Amino acid sequence: MKTPTIVPVLNWENRVNINGRYSIHLRITIDRTSRYYKLHLPQKVAKDEWYGKDGRWVKDNHPFSFEINDKIREVKNKIDDIVKRFYMHNKQIAFQDIFQHLKKKGDDKIFNDFVKEYIRLKPDKLEIATWEKYTTFLNHLNEFNPQIPFVNLTPGLVRGFKNYLEEKKEFTGSTMKLYFDKFKKVVSYAEKENYIQDNQTRYLFDDIAIKVNKPKRIYLEIDEIKKLKGIQFDEEQSARERDRDLFLFQIYTGYYYNDLKNMKKSQLVKDPQYGYFLMGERDKNGNDTIVPLYKFPHSNYILKKYANTDKGNESLFSPGLFIDSHVYNKTLKRIAKSVGITKAITGKVGRHTNAQLWIRYGADRPVISKMLGHTKEETTKHYFSVNIYL
């Protein structure tokens, strides 16, 4: 690896100014080729104020000698840092690597604050539940270290964060991977915004290996669905009753919780011979779906109970019905536990259960694909030969 040499120089272009004061540049030389980086200083320097010796480049007779010498030292150290980083990884450094490193906006900023702002601005079009995962990641990062300067984003710090999560012994491999996926996403965005340069991120996660076991798809059996359906709630438990009912509606439709929140009145269609269908796009991917609600008669009760009666509002369900998804999932677990269901119930389990019911009662794969968001219209005829009355 060819190591750059860095030399502060005054008036490298040999200009002649009327006031006799000139800029200071760093002459950076790699393999006999030089480039110059202009330093932003409080005042230019005259020739008789220039000493040029290491550590005392500007003489004491300049009013800002201390500030200028300190700035030169600071920038030289920044270049030395990135050169060392490349040297450690046996990589040849180029001028563009050095200049990009010097132009970073994140030198005096805290990475934790950047993550918080990233969540607030939401630059990517992601689901609400996904942004909640970013918030959880930030909470754990703050517990690990609430003040991480961008310059301290190193492979060692990333390993330390992983060790911290492992010591808590609260996370599965898939959860750990989820947090690090969010970590990488924010770092990548910081790089694009010039808060951090790519040579730093290139090796940031190299030593991170997370073993993820293939998750088992959880779904409810018929008797478990009946247990949930049969719970009697008192007046003080109306919130739990609401969440139980919405979960049952997820089982009947195969929709995600967020899909219910965004469902429109126009999606509910009544066939004069059979009954209600749900038709339209799912929020998650925009694919068309068709769901024969008449196969689940109890769905009519839920629709009437929580219907949006505001004629000026297009939402199918009352807008005030829904809570944050992580709170909803916690409530579902408590409800399930109260009737002896030990499975880890979340909103997704409703969708998995719906698919399992259709498979169990004889629906073909194309039929299930259509209900979950497939595009072939001819598969709808098969609904009429499948009997589910739950």
C-alpha positions as CSV (number, residue, x, y, z in Angstrom):
1,M,0.0,0.0,0.0
2,K,1.3,3.4,-1.0
3,T,1.0,5.7,2.0
4,P,0.1,9.4,1.3
5,T,2.2,12.2,2.5
6,I,0.5,15.3,3.9
7,V,2.2,18.7,3.9
8,P,0.6,22.1,4.8
9,V,1.6,24.8,2.3
10,L,1.0,28.5,2.0
11,N,-0.1,30.0,-1.4
12,W,0.7,26.8,-3.3
13,E,-0.3,28.6,-6.6
14,N,2.2,31.4,-6.0
15,R,-0.4,34.1,-6.4
16,V,0.2,37.8,-5.7
17,N,-2.4,39.5,-3.6
18,I,-2.6,43.2,-2.9
19,N,-3.1,42.6,0.8
20,G,-0.3,40.0,0.9
21,R,-2.4,37.3,2.7
22,Y,-3.0,33.8,1.3
23,S,-4.9,30.6,1.9
24,I,-3.4,27.4,3.4
25,H,-3.8,24.1,1.6
26,L,-2.9,20.5,2.5
27,R,-0.8,19.0,-0.2
28,I,-1.7,15.3,-0.4
29,T,0.6,13.1,-2.4
30,I,0.0,9.5,-3.4
31,D,2.5,7.8,-5.7
32,R,4.1,11.1,-6.8
33,T,0.8,12.6,-7.7
34,S,-0.4,15.6,-5.6
35,R,-3.8,17.1,-4.9
36,Y,-4.6,20.1,-2.7
37,Y,-7.2,20.5,0.0
38,K,-8.2,24.1,1.0
39,L,-8.5,24.7,4.8
40,H,-11.3,26.9,6.0
41,L,-9.6,29.3,8.5
42,P,-10.6,32.4,10.4
43,Q,-8.1,34.5,8.5
44,K,-5.6,34.2,5.7
45,V,-1.8,34.2,6.4
46,A,1.0,36.5,5.2
47,K,4.4,35.1,4.2
48,D,6.2,36.6,7.2
49,E,3.6,34.9,9.5
50,W,4.3,31.5,8.0
51,Y,6.9,29.2,9.7
52,G,6.0,25.9,8.0
53,K,7.4,23.6,10.6
54,D,5.4,20.6,11.9
55,G,3.0,21.7,14.7
56,R,4.0,25.4,14.4
57,W,3.1,26.2,10.8
58,V,1.9,29.7,11.6
59,K,4.0,32.0,13.8
60,D,2.8,33.5,17.0
61,N,2.7,37.0,15.5
62,H,-0.5,36.0,13.7
63,P,-3.6,36.9,15.7
64,F,-5.2,33.5,15.0
65,S,-2.0,31.4,15.1
66,F,-3.3,28.9,17.8
67,E,-6.7,28.4,16.0
68,I,-5.1,27.9,12.6
69,N,-2.4,25.5,13.8
70,D,-5.1,23.6,15.7
71,K,-7.2,23.3,12.5
72,I,-4.3,22.1,10.5
73,R,-3.5,19.5,13.1
74,E,-7.2,18.4,13.3
75,V,-7.5,17.9,9.5
76,K,-4.2,16.1,9.3
77,N,-5.4,13.7,12.0
78,K,-8.6,13.0,10.1
79,I,-6.6,12.0,7.1
80,D,-4.3,9.9,9.2
81,D,-7.3,8.1,10.7
82,I,-8.7,7.1,7.3
83,V,-5.3,6.1,6.0
84,K,-4.8,3.8,9.0
85,R,-8.3,2.3,8.4
86,F,-7.4,1.4,4.8
87,Y,-4.0,0.1,5.9
88,M,-5.6,-2.2,8.5
89,H,-7.7,-3.8,5.7
90,N,-4.8,-3.8,3.2
91,K,-6.7,-1.5,0.9
92,Q,-5.1,1.1,-1.3
93,I,-6.5,4.6,-0.6
94,A,-7.4,7.1,-3.3
95,F,-7.8,10.9,-3.4
96,Q,-11.6,10.6,-3.6
97,D,-11.6,8.5,-0.4
98,I,-9.7,11.2,1.5
99,F,-11.7,14.2,0.1
100,Q,-15.1,12.5,0.7
101,H,-14.0,11.7,4.3
102,L,-13.1,15.4,4.9
103,K,-16.4,16.6,3.6
104,K,-18.5,14.5,6.1
105,K,-21.4,16.4,7.7
106,G,-21.5,14.0,10.7
107,D,-18.2,14.8,12.3
108,D,-19.8,16.8,15.2
109,K,-23.1,14.9,15.3
110,I,-24.4,12.0,17.3
111,F,-25.6,8.9,15.4
112,N,-28.4,8.3,17.9
113,D,-29.9,11.7,17.1
114,F,-29.6,10.9,13.4
115,V,-31.5,7.7,13.9
116,K,-34.2,9.6,15.8
117,E,-34.5,12.1,13.0
118,Y,-34.6,9.3,10.4
119,I,-37.6,7.8,12.1
120,R,-39.3,11.2,12.4
121,L,-38.8,12.1,8.7
122,K,-39.6,8.5,7.4
123,P,-37.7,8.9,4.1
124,D,-38.7,5.4,2.9
125,K,-42.3,4.2,2.2
126,L,-42.6,1.5,4.9
127,E,-45.4,0.2,7.0
128,I,-46.1,1.7,10.4
129,A,-45.2,-1.5,12.0
130,T,-41.8,-1.4,10.4
131,W,-41.1,2.1,11.7
132,E,-42.0,0.8,15.2
133,K,-39.2,-1.7,14.8
134,Y,-36.8,1.2,14.0
135,T,-37.9,2.8,17.3
136,T,-37.3,-0.4,19.2
137,F,-33.8,-0.6,17.6
138,L,-33.1,3.0,18.7
139,N,-34.3,2.2,22.3
140,H,-31.8,-0.7,22.5
141,L,-29.0,1.4,20.9
142,N,-29.6,4.2,23.5
143,E,-29.5,1.6,26.3
144,F,-26.1,0.4,25.0
145,N,-24.7,3.9,24.4
146,P,-26.9,7.1,24.2
147,Q,-24.2,9.3,22.7
148,I,-22.4,7.6,19.7
149,P,-20.5,10.2,17.6
150,F,-20.4,9.3,13.9
151,V,-16.6,9.1,14.1
152,N,-17.0,6.2,16.6
153,L,-19.0,4.1,14.2
154,T,-16.4,1.3,14.0
155,P,-16.5,-2.5,13.7
156,G,-15.6,-2.6,17.4
157,L,-18.6,-0.6,18.4
158,V,-20.9,-2.7,16.2
159,R,-19.5,-5.9,17.8
160,G,-20.0,-4.3,21.2
161,F,-23.7,-3.6,20.4
162,K,-24.2,-7.2,19.3
163,N,-22.6,-8.5,22.5
164,Y,-24.8,-6.3,24.5
165,L,-27.9,-7.7,22.9
166,E,-26.7,-11.2,23.4
167,E,-26.0,-10.6,27.1
168,K,-29.6,-9.5,27.6
169,K,-30.7,-13.0,26.4
170,E,-34.1,-11.7,25.3
171,F,-33.7,-12.1,21.6
172,T,-34.0,-14.9,19.0
173,G,-31.6,-14.9,16.1
174,S,-34.4,-13.5,13.9
175,T,-35.0,-10.6,16.2
176,M,-31.2,-9.8,16.4
177,K,-31.1,-9.9,12.6
178,L,-34.1,-7.5,12.4
179,Y,-32.3,-4.9,14.6
180,F,-29.1,-5.2,12.6
181,D,-31.0,-4.8,9.3
182,K,-32.4,-1.5,10.7
183,F,-28.9,-0.6,11.8
184,K,-27.5,-1.2,8.3
185,K,-30.4,0.7,6.7
186,V,-29.8,3.9,8.7
187,V,-26.0,3.7,8.2
188,S,-26.6,3.4,4.5
189,Y,-28.8,6.5,4.5
190,A,-26.3,8.4,6.5
191,E,-23.7,7.5,3.9
192,K,-25.9,8.8,1.1
193,E,-26.4,12.1,3.1
194,N,-22.7,12.4,3.5
195,Y,-22.6,12.0,7.3
196,I,-20.4,9.0,6.9
197,Q,-18.2,7.8,4.0
198,D,-18.4,4.4,2.3
199,N,-15.0,3.2,3.3
200,Q,-16.1,3.3,6.9
201,T,-19.3,1.4,6.2
202,R,-17.7,-1.1,3.9
203,Y,-16.2,-3.0,6.9
204,L,-18.6,-2.0,9.6
205,F,-20.7,-5.2,9.8
206,D,-18.1,-7.7,8.4
207,D,-17.6,-9.5,11.8
208,I,-21.3,-9.7,12.5
209,A,-22.7,-13.2,12.0
210,I,-26.2,-13.9,13.3
211,K,-27.6,-17.4,13.2
212,V,-31.3,-17.4,12.3
213,N,-33.3,-20.6,12.7
214,K,-36.0,-21.1,10.1
215,P,-39.2,-19.8,11.8
216,K,-42.2,-22.1,12.3
217,R,-45.4,-20.8,10.9
218,I,-47.9,-20.5,13.7
219,Y,-51.6,-21.0,13.2
220,L,-54.6,-21.8,15.3
221,E,-56.5,-25.1,15.4
222,I,-60.3,-25.1,15.1
223,D,-60.8,-25.7,18.9
224,E,-58.5,-22.8,19.7
225,I,-60.4,-20.4,17.4
226,K,-63.6,-21.5,19.2
227,K,-62.0,-20.8,22.6
228,L,-61.2,-17.2,21.5
229,K,-64.7,-16.8,20.0
230,G,-66.4,-18.1,23.1
231,I,-64.7,-15.7,25.6
232,Q,-67.2,-13.5,27.5
233,F,-65.9,-10.0,28.4
234,D,-67.3,-7.7,31.0
235,E,-67.8,-3.9,30.4
236,E,-64.4,-3.1,31.7
237,Q,-62.8,-5.4,29.1
238,S,-64.3,-3.7,26.1
239,A,-60.8,-3.0,24.6
240,R,-59.9,-6.7,24.8
241,E,-63.2,-7.7,23.3
242,R,-62.5,-5.3,20.4
243,D,-59.1,-6.7,19.8
244,R,-60.4,-10.3,20.0
245,D,-63.1,-9.4,17.4
246,L,-60.6,-7.8,15.0
247,F,-58.3,-10.8,15.3
248,L,-61.2,-13.1,14.4
249,F,-61.9,-10.9,11.4
250,Q,-58.2,-11.4,10.4
251,I,-58.8,-15.1,10.6
252,Y,-61.9,-14.8,8.4
253,T,-60.2,-12.6,5.8
254,G,-56.5,-13.4,5.9
255,Y,-55.8,-9.6,6.0
256,Y,-53.1,-8.0,8.1
257,Y,-54.1,-5.6,10.9
258,N,-53.0,-2.6,8.9
259,D,-55.2,-3.8,6.0
260,L,-58.2,-3.6,8.3
261,K,-57.3,-0.1,9.3
262,N,-57.2,1.0,5.7
263,M,-60.2,-1.0,4.4
264,K,-62.8,1.1,2.5
265,K,-66.6,0.7,2.4
266,S,-66.4,0.3,-1.3
267,Q,-64.5,-3.0,-0.8
268,L,-67.5,-4.7,0.9
269,V,-69.7,-6.1,-1.9
270,K,-72.9,-8.1,-1.3
271,D,-73.8,-10.9,-3.7
272,P,-77.6,-11.4,-3.7
273,Q,-77.3,-15.2,-3.8
274,Y,-74.3,-15.9,-1.5
275,G,-73.6,-12.9,0.7
276,Y,-70.7,-10.6,1.4
277,F,-67.3,-10.5,-0.4
278,L,-64.4,-8.3,0.3
279,M,-62.7,-7.0,-2.9
280,G,-59.9,-4.6,-3.6
281,E,-56.3,-3.9,-2.9
282,R,-54.3,-4.9,0.2
283,D,-52.4,-2.1,1.8
284,K,-49.1,-4.1,2.0
285,N,-48.5,-4.7,-1.7
286,G,-51.4,-3.2,-3.7
287,N,-52.4,-6.6,-5.1
288,D,-56.1,-7.3,-5.8
289,T,-57.9,-9.8,-3.5
290,I,-61.3,-11.3,-3.2
291,V,-62.5,-12.9,0.0
292,P,-65.8,-14.7,0.4
293,L,-66.9,-13.5,3.8
294,Y,-70.1,-15.4,3.6
295,K,-68.1,-18.5,4.4
296,F,-67.6,-17.1,7.9
297,P,-71.1,-16.0,9.1
298,H,-69.7,-14.5,12.3
299,S,-67.9,-11.9,10.2
300,N,-71.3,-10.2,9.6
301,Y,-71.7,-9.6,13.4
302,I,-68.2,-8.0,13.6
303,L,-68.9,-5.8,10.5
304,K,-72.1,-4.5,12.0
305,K,-70.7,-4.1,15.5
306,Y,-67.7,-1.9,14.4
307,A,-69.1,-0.3,11.3
308,N,-68.1,3.3,10.5
309,T,-71.4,5.2,10.5
310,D,-69.9,8.5,9.4
311,K,-71.2,8.9,5.8
312,G,-68.4,11.4,5.0
313,N,-65.7,8.9,5.9
314,E,-64.8,6.1,3.5
315,S,-63.2,3.8,6.1
316,L,-65.1,0.5,6.6
317,F,-64.4,0.3,10.3
318,S,-64.7,3.2,12.8
319,P,-61.4,5.2,12.6
320,G,-61.0,5.3,16.4
321,L,-61.0,1.5,16.6
322,F,-57.4,0.8,16.0
323,I,-54.3,1.0,18.3
324,D,-50.6,0.6,17.7
325,S,-49.9,-2.9,16.3
326,H,-47.3,-3.8,19.1
327,V,-49.9,-3.0,21.8
328,Y,-52.5,-5.0,19.8
329,N,-50.2,-8.0,19.6
330,K,-49.5,-7.8,23.4
331,T,-53.2,-7.8,24.1
332,L,-53.7,-10.8,21.8
333,K,-51.1,-12.8,23.8
334,R,-52.9,-12.0,27.1
335,I,-56.3,-13.0,25.6
336,A,-54.9,-16.3,24.3
337,K,-53.2,-17.1,27.6
338,S,-56.5,-16.5,29.5
339,V,-58.0,-19.5,27.6
340,G,-55.0,-21.7,27.8
341,I,-53.5,-21.1,24.3
342,T,-49.7,-21.1,24.7
343,K,-48.8,-20.2,21.1
344,A,-47.2,-16.8,20.5
345,I,-50.2,-15.0,19.0
346,T,-49.8,-11.9,16.8
347,G,-51.8,-10.4,14.0
348,K,-49.9,-12.4,11.5
349,V,-51.2,-15.6,13.1
350,G,-54.6,-14.6,11.9
351,R,-53.5,-14.6,8.3
352,H,-51.6,-17.9,8.6
353,T,-54.7,-19.4,10.2
354,N,-56.9,-18.2,7.4
355,A,-54.6,-19.9,4.8
356,Q,-54.5,-23.1,6.9
357,L,-58.3,-23.2,7.1
358,W,-58.7,-23.0,3.3
359,I,-56.1,-25.7,2.8
360,R,-57.8,-27.9,5.3
361,Y,-61.2,-27.6,3.8
362,G,-60.1,-28.3,0.2
363,A,-59.2,-25.0,-1.5
364,D,-56.6,-25.3,-4.2
365,R,-53.4,-23.3,-4.2
366,P,-54.6,-20.8,-6.9
367,V,-57.7,-20.1,-4.8
368,I,-55.6,-19.3,-1.7
369,S,-53.2,-17.2,-3.8
370,K,-56.1,-15.1,-5.0
371,M,-57.4,-14.5,-1.5
372,L,-54.0,-13.5,-0.4
373,G,-53.4,-11.3,-3.4
374,H,-53.2,-13.3,-6.6
375,T,-54.3,-11.9,-10.0
376,K,-56.2,-14.7,-11.8
377,E,-60.0,-14.0,-11.8
378,E,-61.0,-17.5,-12.9
379,T,-60.0,-19.1,-9.7
380,T,-62.9,-17.4,-7.8
381,K,-65.3,-20.0,-9.0
382,H,-63.6,-22.6,-6.7
383,Y,-64.8,-20.7,-3.6
384,F,-68.2,-22.1,-4.0
385,S,-67.1,-25.7,-3.6
386,V,-65.3,-25.0,-0.3
387,N,-67.4,-25.1,2.9
388,I,-66.2,-23.3,6.0
389,Y,-68.8,-22.2,8.6
390,L,-67.0,-21.0,11.6
